[in-house]
């Protein structure tokens, strides 16, 4: 478990001093975060790092998890997908069950705090049982173009909070409560991002059966249409005509039919090509993800639609140039022609990969620029500073 002092070695100069001053202004108040689980990315990835550090700063912070049956989880997933713009059908019966399960959760969880942060959709209706304290809805996904019926149901819930927080201004919706923006972050000291000694790196790669005998292209992220892994395979096939490279696609398959279909399509596309590896990893495979990104020659993040996936920031922290889709959050993470390239097509991705492989001297230069950009913009310390500043602002 990391302590705030451990970050002095990686944070920009002066950041920890400002964090300490802000922490002094909110000590004595209690903070509770509520999310859908402790594993995986998104809220859990941030909270695993932030909660212990906040407590080390003397700020009483706890983390609660909502629970329920399979119908509850299915409705919450469908509702979030619909809020992200996907076509999903959910029944009135399912919605009522979702609300009832969160009424039961409200009776079981310790929500007595000065500030309650509710993350994403699954726990959102807890707000209907709120008592004292200020409640904040933290949205980690893009809900700028939701399915109409889903938003008609969900907007009144959000308006019962005291504030809402989004990852980008364009991800927000017009609400009846104040809205703020906080960029997500990565924890540089976690197993997912810490430095790996060469022997440990080699051992992890060997366990994954990923050789290091030729340039390695790596994309890390969920197996969804929005992350376009099939587009990455098509870009690789173009590059393969000119360069002998390997491709690794690594991530977790979402627990829904669409994601399973993407994995099946990927395995079919990779059939017969020993240089394509599709790795379905568990949600806690942080060390494996770290090793793959560190072994990469070029990191890919060719999303066509996403929330604020931090795969690009993670790869930049590891000193890798990143070629990513010119969509949403990636345009905020990748500095075009400085830390990598933003592309809009399979052909564009292939062109940029070939360019870097033909001009190898640019790879370490872009990688170094990316690491410094990640250090200043996407580390946990910057996130804590922004978070504490918001808490001071919201304190009555």
KETI-349538 format. One record per residue: x, y negated, z of N, C-alpha, C in turn. Coordinates in steps of 0.02 Angstrom, whole numbers, plus 32768, in hexadecimal, padded with zeros to 4 digits. Each point is the difference from the previous one (the first is absolute). Layout:
REM KETI-349538
XYZXYZXYZ
...
***
This chain:
REM KETI-349538
802A803C80007FD67FC48000802C7FC18000
7FF57FD57FCF802B7FC47FF97FEB7FCA8032
80327FD880147FF57FC6802A800E7FC27FD6
7FE57FC8801580077FC37FD880497FEE7FF4
802C800D803280467FEE7FF8802280297FC9
7FE6803B7FF1801E802A7FCD7FFD7FE17FBB
7FD07FD27FF77FF67FE27FBE802E7FC57FF2
80257FEB8032802D7FC77FF68034800D7FCA
801280407FF8803380117FCE7FE67FFB7FB8
7FBE80007FF67FE57FFF7FBC7FD67FC27FF0
7FE57FDF80327FD37FC77FF480287FC27FEC
7FE27FD47FD880217FC07FF1800F7FDA8040
80367FDA800080167FDC803C7FC97FD2801A
7FF5800280417FD07FD480207FBA801D8005
7FF180357FDB7FBC801C80007FEC80198045
802C802580217FEE801C80417FF77FCB8035
80247FC97FFB7FF87FC9802F7FBA7FE27FFA
7FE87FF77FC37FBD7FE57FF57FCB8031801A
800B80417FF37FD1803380187FFA7FFD804C
80397FFA802280007FFE804A7FD87FC38019
80087FC77FDF7FDC7FC480157FB580077FF6
7FEC801E7FC87FB9800B7FF37FE380338031
8027803480107FE88033802E7FF27FE28045
80277FD080157FF57FE080407FBA7FE18005
7FE67FE97FC77FC07FDD80007FC3802F8002
800A80417FF47FC7802E8001800880368036
80377FFF80258007803080377FC97FF58033
7FEA8037801F7FC97FFB80307FBD80107FE0
7FFD80057FBF7FC380157FDD800880477FE8
7FC880227FF7800180467FEA7FE980057FB8
8024802A7FD97FF180097FBA7FF3804A7FF2
7FCC800E7FD87FF080447FEC7FFB80027FB4
802080327FE27FF8800D7FB87FDA80417FF8
7FD280017FD07FD8803C7FF3800680117FB6
801280407FF3800680167FBA7FE380477FFA
8007801C7FC47FE380417FF2802E803A800F
80417FF3800C802F8037800D80457FE6800D
802C802D801680457FED8011803380157FCC
7FEB80267FCE802D80187FCC7FF77FDA7FBF
802E800A7FD27FFA7FE27FBD80177FB87FFE
7FEE7FDF7FC980157FBB7FF57FCB7FCF8017
7FFF7FC57FE07FCE7FCE801080047FE98049
7FC77FFB802180007FE78046802C8029802E
7FFE80437FF98026802B802E804A7FF27FFA
80187FF67FC480487FF47FF680167FC08024
7FD67FCD7FFD80117FC180217FFA8007804C
7FCA801F80177FF3800380488031802D8024
801780367FDF8032802B8020803D7FD88015
80127FD07FD8803B7FD7800F7FEF7FC5802D
7FC87FDF7FF37FF27FC080217FEB80088049
7FD78032800F7FE480068044803780088035
8031802E7FF780368005803280297FC08007
800C7FDE7FC980297FC380037FD97FC88023
7FBF7FFB7FF37FD77FCE80238001800C804B
7FFB803F80158003800F804780457FF0801D
8034800C7FD980437FEE801680077FB58009
7FDA7FDA7FDA80007FB780077FD77FE9803D
7FE2802F80247FD87FEE803A7FB77FF17FF0
7FEA80147FC47FBB7FF47FEA7FDA80428006
7FCF8003802B7FD9803D800D7FD980137FC1
801780347FDD7FE280137FC07FF5804B7FFE
7FC380147FEE7FF080477FF97FE2800E7FBB
7FFB80417FF07FEA80167FBE7FCD80378008
7FC37FF47FEA7FC9803080057FF0801D7FBB
7FE6803E7FFF7FEF80227FC27FB780158002
7FDB7FF37FCB7FBB80177FFC7FFF80497FE7
7FCD802480157FF980467FEC7FB8800F7FED
7FF780397FE07FBD80147FEB800180417FDB
7FC980117FE17FFC803E7FDA800F7FF37FB6
7FFC80367FD980137FFB7FB97FD37FCF7FDA
7FC07FFD80127FD27FD27FDE80127FB7800E
80157FF2803D80167FBD8013803D7FEB7FD7
8032802C7FFD803D7FF07FDA7FF17FF87FB6
7FD5802B7FE57FF07FFC7FB97FDD7FBF7FEF
7FD17FEA802A7FDD7FC17FF480307FC58005
802C8001803280307FC98007802E7FFB7FC3
8018803A7FE7802A80007FC47FDB7FE67FC4
7FC180177FF87FD87FEA7FC67FF27FB58004
7FF27FE8803D7FF27FB98008803E7FD57FF0
803A80168017803D7FD97FF0800E80017FB5
7FF9803B7FE1800A80047FB77FD17FD17FDC
7FC17FFD80157FCF7FD37FE180137FB7800B
80197FF0803B80167FBC800D803D7FED7FD6
802780327FEB80387FF57FD37FEB7FFD7FB7
7FC0800B7FF37FE67FF97FBD7FEF80407FDC
800D803A80207FF180407FE17FB5800E8003
7FE980297FD27FBA801480017FF8803B8030
7FDE7FF480377FF3803480317FB77FFF8013
7FE58039800E7FBB800680167FFF80168049
7FE07FD9802B7FF8801580457FB87FF28014
7FE4802E80267FB97FFF80107FF37FD6803E
7FC17FED80087FEC7FDD803C800C802B803E
7FF380407FF7800D802F8038804A80008013
802C80007FCD80477FFF800E80167FC18023
7FE57FC77FEA80117FBF801F7FE87FFF8048
7FC48018800D7FE580018044802B802D802D
801980377FE4802A802D802780437FDE800F
801C7FDD7FD0803E7FD9800B7FF77FCE8039
7FC87FDC7FFF7FF37FCE80357FF880228043
7FDC803880017FF5802380408042801B801C
802A801D7FD5803F801A8019802C7FC9801E
7FFD7FC47FE380277FCA801D7FE17FE48040
7FBD800680077FE27FEF8040801A802F8037
800680407FEE801D8030802F80497FF2800E
80257FEE7FCB80477FEE800980077FC4802F
7FD47FD07FFA80057FC480297FF98011804A
7FD98034800F7FF980148046803B8027801B
8028801C7FD3803A8029801580417FD98002
80077FCF7FD5803F7FDC7FF980067FC88033
803E7FEF8011800D7FC8802E80077FC07FD7
7FC97FDC7FF97FFF7FC57FD67FFD7FBF8029
800A8006804180007FC4802A80417FDB7FFB
80027FCC7FD7803E7FDB7FF47FF17FB87FEE
80337FD680037FF87FBB7FEA7FFB7FFC7FB4
8025802D7FDE7FFD80047FB77FF880497FEA
7FD1800C7FD37FF680437FE4800A7FFA7FB4
803280237FE6800D80027FB97FE580417FE3
7FD27FFB7FD27FE1803B7FE1801980057FB8
801F80397FF0802380077FC07FD780287FCE
7FF27FDF7FC87FDF801E7FC67FB880168011
7FE780337FDC7FB8800E7FFE7FE7802E8037
80258037800C7FE58034802B7FE97FE68044
80287FD780237FEA7FE880417FD97FBE7FFF
7FF27FE57FC47FE87FBB7FFC7FBE7FF48025
7FD280307FFF7FBF7FF4801F80038002804C
803A800D801D80077FF980497FED7FBA8017
80077FD17FD37FF27FBA80127FB87FF68017
7FD3802C7FEC7FBA7FF980157FF7800D804B
8033801F801F7FFD800E804880317FD48026
80177FCA7FE280337FD780207FE57FDF803F
802F7FF4802E7FEE7FDC803D802A7FC18002
802A7FF9803380297FC48005803C80057FD1
80267FCA7FFC803C7FFF7FD87FF37FE97FB9
80377FF47FDC7FFC7FEB7FBB800F803C7FD3
7FD780097FCC8006803A7FD480167FEA7FBB
803180247FE5801C7FEF7FBE7FFD803D7FD4
7FE57FF97FC4800180377FCF803E7FF87FD5
802B80357FFF803D7FFF7FD77FF5802D7FC3
7FFC7FE17FC67FF580247FC18042800B7FDD
801380407FF4804080107FE17FF980107FB6
7FC47FF77FE37FF680127FBA7FE17FC67FDA
7FFA80087FBF7FE57FCC7FD47FB480097FFC
7FDB7FD2801E7FB780047FFD7FE47FC37FDA
80267FE87FCF7FEB7FC57FDB7FC9800E7FCD
7FF8803F7FEB7FCC80127FCF7FDC803F8016
7FDC7FFD80387FE1803D801B7FC180147FDA
7FEC803E80097FBF80177FE97FCB7FD78025
7FCD7FE87FDC7FD07FD1801D7FDE801C803E
7FE7803D7FFB7FDB801D8038802C8008803E
803E80147FF5802E80098039800D7FBE8023
800B7FCA7FD8800D7FBF801F7FC27FE48022
7FC6800D7FE47FC27FE880207FF8801F8045
8015803E80087FFE8020804280387FE8802D
803C7FF77FE4803B7FF6802A800A7FB78014
7FED7FD17FD6800C7FB9800F7FE17FEB8043
7FC28013800F7FE47FED80428029801B803B
801F803B7FF7802B801A8035803D7FD3800A
80217FED7FC9803B7FD680057FEF7FBC801F
7FC67FE77FF17FEC7FBF801B7FF38001804B
8000803B801F7FF98004804880437FFA8024
803780027FD980427FF5801D800C7FB58008
80357FEF802580137FB98008802D7FE87FC8
8020802F7FDE802D7FEF7FC9800E803F7FD7
80187FF67FC3801580377FD580467FF17FE7
802880347FF780457FF87FE8800A802D7FC4
801B7FE37FCA800C80247FC1804B80007FF0
8014802C7FD3804680057FEE80157FCF7FCA
7FD07FE97FD7800D7FCD7FCD7FC27FD47FFA
80087FC17FEE7FC57FD47FF87FCE801C7FCE
8019801D7FC97FD280197FCC7FDC803F8014
8013801F80377FDD803C80187FC27FEF8029
7FF97FC280127FCB7FEC802F7FBD7FF57FDC
7FCC7FFF80297FBD7FEF7FE97FE77FC58029
7FCF7FDC7FE47FE37FC880257FD8801D803B
800F7FE7803C7FE28019803D7FE47FC78029
7FDC801380347FE77FCE802F802D7FF5803B
803D801C7FFE80307FF8803680437FEA7FE1
802C7FE2802780417FEC7FE58028803C7FE6
80247FF67FCA802A80347FE280487FE97FFE
802E802E800D80487FF28002802580347FD6
803F7FF17FF18029802E7FD8803F80128028
800C80428006803E801A801D801C80347FD1
803C7FF67FE6801F80337FD78013803C802B
7FF7803C7FE78016803B8026804C80038003
80198035802080498004800A801680498005
804280097FFE801E8041800B802C7FFD803F
800780398020802B8004803B804580197FEA
80337FD68001804180147FE680248034802B
7FE9800B803E8021802E802D7FDC80448004
7FC980087FDD7FDB803E8002802280367FD6
7FEA803E8009801C80367FD77FF47FF47FB6
7FCC7FDB7FF07FF07FF47FBA80307FCE7FE0
80217FD7802880297FCA7FE380467FF9801D
80118024803580437FFA801E8035801A7FD0
803E7FE9800C803880197FD98008804B800C
801280257FCB800B80488005804A800F7FF1
80238021802D804480167FF18000802E7FC4
803680017FD9800180297FC37FEF8049800B
8018801D80377FF28047800C7FB6800C800C
7FE17FD380277FB88007800D7FD87FF67FC0
80137FCF7FD87FDE7FF47FC08003803E7FD4
803C801D7FFA8008803B7FD57FD7803B8019
7FFC800880437FDA8037801C7FB67FFA7FF2
7FE67FC380067FB87FF57FF37FF1800D7FB6
802A7FE67FD47FF5800A7FB88004804A7FEE
802E80248020800680487FF37FC080258017
7FE47FEA80387FC3802080197FC57FF47FD1
80037FC87FDB7FCB7FF07FCF8010801C7FBB
803B801D7FF88017801B7FC080037FCB7FCA
801D7FC78013800A7FC87FD2804A7FF87FF4
801A80137FC780487FF97FF280137FB67FF4
803F7FF28006801A7FBD7FF3803280017FC7
7FF180277FCD802F800B7FC97FF57FD27FC5
7FCD7FD580037FF27FD17FC97FD77FC6801C
7FFB7FC87FDC7FD97FC880197FB980158015
7FEB7FE480397FC18016801E7FCE7FC68001
7FC6800B7FE27FC87FD180037FD0801A8035
7FEA7FD4802D7FD6801680387FC57FD18008
7FC4801D80027FC57FDA80157FE28020803E
7FF67FD880337FE28016803F7FBD7FDD8008
7FCC8027800E7FBF7FE2800B7FC980337FF9
7FC37FEE80137FC8802E7FFB7FF580177FB8
7FE7803D7FF97FEF801A7FBE7FBA7FEA7FEE
7FFC7FC27FE87FC07FE37FEC80067FE17FBB
7FC77FF67FDE80027FE07FBE801E7FBA8006
7FF07FDE8037801A7FBC8008804B7FFB8001
802280358019804980008002801E801B7FBF
7FD780177FD3801380127FBB803D802F7FFC
8000803880258039802D7FF9800580207FBA
7FC880097FDE8003801A7FBC80217FCF7FD1
7FF57FC0800B80237FCD7FD9804B8002800B
80148010803E80478007800E801E803B7FDA
7FDB80387FFD8018803A7FD980077FED7FB7
7FD17FDB7FE580047FEC7FBA803B7FD17FF3
800E7FD38030803A7FD47FF98041802A8002
8002802F802E803A802D8005800C80257FBF
7FCC80177FDF800880267FC180207FD47FCA
7FEE7FC07FFF80207FD27FD0804A7FF88011
800F7FF5804080457FF68015802A803F7FF2
7FE1803A800A802380407FF9801C800A7FBA
7FE47FDF7FCF801980057FBC80467FE17FF9
80107FD3802F803F7FDA7FFB8030800E8039
7FE58015803B802A800A803B7FEB80418023
8031802580187FF2803D80257FF37FED8049
7FC17FFD80147FED7FE980427FD180348021
7FF87FF980417FCE802680257FCA7FD08019
7FC4801C800B7FC87FD9801C7FE48025803C
7FF77FDC80377FDE801B803B7FC47FD48010
7FC6801F80067FC37FDF80167FEE801E8044
80017FD780347FF6801980437FCB7FD98024
7FD6802380257FCD7FDE80287FCE8032801B
7FCC7FE5801C7FCB8028801D7FC37FFC7FD3
7FE1803A7FF57FC180017FDB7FC87FED802F
7FD77FD07FEC7FC87FEC80297FCE803A8004
7FDA800180367FD08036800A7FBE7FF17FDC
80047FFD7FBE7FC47FF67FD8800B801F7FBB
7FC9800F7FDC800780237FC080297FDA7FCC
7FFA7FBD7FFE80267FD97FCF804B800A8009
80187FFE803E80478008800D801780477FEE
7FD980318012801280457FEE800480087FB4
7FD47FDE7FDD800080027FB780407FE17FE4
80167FC8801E803E7FE07FEA803B8030800A
8004802180398036802F800D7FFF80397FCD
7FC5801A7FF17FFB80367FCF80177FE87FBB
7FED7FC37FED80157FE57FC0804C7FF67FFE
801C7FEA803980497FF68003802580427FF8
7FE980328022802280417FFC7FFB801D7FB9
7FC97FF37FE07FF980167FBA80307FD97FD3
80067FBF800C802D7FD67FD880498014800B
80108017803D80458012800F801280477FED
7FCE80277FEC800B80467FF1803680087FCA
8031802A800E8034800E7FCE803A7FD08000
7FFE7FCB802A80367FCF8003802180058045
803A801E80038022800A804080197FBF801E
80007FCA7FDA80187FC080197FC97FD4801D
7FC3801A80027FC97FDC80237FEE8027803F
80017FDE80387FEE801E80407FC57FDA801E
7FCB802580107FC57FE380217FFF801C8047
80097FD380318004801480467FC37FE78026
7FD5802E80157FCA7FEF802E801B80068047
80067FC88022801E7FFF80427FCD7FF08035
800A8019803E7FD27FEE803680057FB68011
7FCF7FE880247FFD7FB98010803B7FE9802B
801F802E802580377FED802C804580107FE2
800580077FBF803F80127FDF802B7FC27FF5
800B7FD9803480237FC07FF9804980097FED
80218030801F8047800B7FF1800980157FB7
7FD3802A7FE7800480167FBA7FF77FC67FD0
7FCF7FD4800F7FF67FC57FD6803E7FD48001
801C7FF7803A803D7FD780078037801C7FD3
800B804280058036801F7FD97FF57FF97FB5
7FC3800A7FEA7FF17FFB7FB8800D7FB97FE6
7FEA7FCE8027800B7FBB7FE9804A7FEE8001
80258019803180487FF28002802680237FC8
7FE7803A7FEC802180257FCA7FEF7FE47FBB
7FCB7FD87FFB7FE97FE77FBF80357FD37FDF
800480067FBF80267FD07FD97FD57FC27FF4
7FC0800D7FEF7FCF7FCB7FF57FBF80168023
7FE27FD380257FBF800E80207FC87FE67FD4
7FCB80277FFB7FC67FED7FD97FC47FF7802E
7FD57FD17FEF7FC17FF680247FCD7FE67FCD
7FF1802C7FD07FDA7FE97FC67FB48001800D
7FEC7FDA80327FB97FFE80117FDA7FD27FD0
7FC380137FF17FD47FD57FD97FCB7FE2802C
7FF7801C803C7FD17FE580328014801B8043
80067FD480328014801880427FEF7FCB8034
80048015803F7FFB7FD0803780447FDF8008
801F800A803B80437FE58008802D803A8012
800F80297FCE802D8038800980477FE58009
8023801A803280427FE58010803980297FE4
7FF1802D7FD1803480287FE280367FD67FDE
7FEC7FC97FE180317FD57FDF802E7FDF8033
7FE37FE6803680287FE08034802F80328021
7FE8803D800B802B8034801D803B80107FD3
7FF380067FBF8037800F7FD180317FC67FFC
7FE67FC38001802E7FC67FFF802B7FFE803E
7FE48010803A80278002803D803980317FFB
7FF780347FD8803480337FF6802E7FEF7FC6
7FFA7FC27FE7802F7FE97FCD7FF3801A7FBA
7FC0800D7FEF7FEF801A7FBF7FDB7FCD7FD6
80107FFA7FBF7FD57FD77FD47FBD80237FF8
7FCB7FD97FFC7FBC801C7FFD7FDE7FE87FC0
7FE580307FDB7FD67FF07FC67FB8800F8014
7FD77FCC80007FBC8008801A7FCC7FE17FD3
7FC3801680097FC87FE47FDB7FF37FB88014
7FEF7FD77FD07FF47FB8800C7FBA7FF7801C
7FF4801E803A7FBD7FFD801D80057FEF804A
7FD27FD680177FF67FF38047803F7FF78028
8008802D803180357FF980318045800A7FE3
800680277FCB8043800B7FE3801C7FBF7FE4
7FD57FD67FE680177FBF7FE880197FD48038
7FEA800E803E80187FDC803B8041801C801A
800C80417FF3803B8020801B803D7FFC7FD1
7FF4800B7FC0803780047FD0800D7FBC7FE1
803D7FE8800580137FC27FDF801980137FBA
7FD87FF07FCE800F80177FBC80447FE77FE8
8027802F7FE680437FF47FE580327FEE8036
7FED80088040802D7FF480388008803F802A
7FC8801A80188001803E80287FE5803C7FD9
7FEA7FF47FC37FE480357FD77FD87FE17FC7
7FCF80267FE87FD87FE77FC87FB68010800C
7FD57FD37FEA7FB8800B7FFF7FEB80127FB9
7FDA80357FF97FED80197FBD7FB5800A7FFC
7FE680017FC37FB880067FF57FED803D7FD6
8030802A7FF07FF080397FD580348037800B
7FEF803B7FE7802F80398000803F7FED7FD8
7FF57FE27FC680397FED7FD6802C7FCC8022
7FE07FD1802380267FCE8025802B801E8037
7FE380318024802680228035803B80257FE2
7FF480257FC9803780257FE080377FD17FE7
7FEC7FC77FE480317FD07FE7802D7FE78038
7FE27FEF803A80277FE68038802D8036801F
7FE8803E8003802A80368019803D80097FD2
7FF380017FBF803780087FD080317FC68005
7FE67FC48008802B7FC5800680308008803B
7FE78015803A802B8008803A803280387FF7
7FEA80377FE1802F80387FF580367FEE7FCD
7FEF7FD27FD380327FE97FCE802D7FC9801C
7FEB7FE2803880267FC9801E80088010804B
80268033800F8003801B804480197FCD8033
80277FCF7FEA80197FCE802F7FC87FD78020
7FC67FFD7FDF7FC87FDA801B7FDE8024803A
8008804280047FDC8027803280157FED8047
80428000801180127FEC80457FF47FB5800D
80057FD77FCC7FF47FB8800A7FB67FF48011
7FD3801F7FDA7FB97FF980107FEF80208043
80208038800E7FF48022804080137FD4803B
80387FDE7FFC80167FD480367FD07FC58009
7FE97FE47FC87FCF7FC980037FBF8018801F
7FEC803E7FEF7FC3801C801C8004800B804B
8039801880178008800B80487FFA7FBF8027
80207FCB7FE67FFC7FBF80237FB97FE47FFD
7FDD80097FC87FBB7FEA7FFB7FD480258032
8009804280057FD98027803180117FEA8047
803F7FF2800D80147FEB80447FDD7FC08015
7FF87FD27FD27FE27FBF80127FB480017FFE
7FE3802A7FD57FB77FFB7FF57FD7803A801A
801E803C80097FD6803B800C8015802B803B
802B7FE7802B80128027803B7FCD7FF58038
7FFD802F802E7FD27FFD803880087FBF8028
803D7FE78006800B7FC380277FDB7FC47FE4
7FFE7FFA7FBD7FD97FC97FE27FB6800A800D
7FE9803E7FFE7FBA8010800C7FEE7FEE8049
802A801280307FF37FF080467FFD7FB5800B
802C7FDC7FDF80007FB780077FBE7FE37FE7
7FEA80157FC57FC17FE77FE57FC58015802B
8001803E80187FC9801B80297FFA7FD88041
80397FF480217FFE7FDC80407FEA7FB77FF5
80167FE37FC97FEB7FBB7FF17FB47FFD7FF7
7FE480337FDF7FB780027FF77FDE80098044
801C802A802C7FE2800B80427FFF7FBF8028
80367FDB7FFD80037FBF80227FCA7FD27FE4
7FF880017FBE7FCD7FD67FE07FBA80138015
7FF3804180067FBC801880107FF07FFF804B
80327FF680297FF5800080487FD57FC48013
7FC8800C80247FD47FC8801380237FCF802E
***
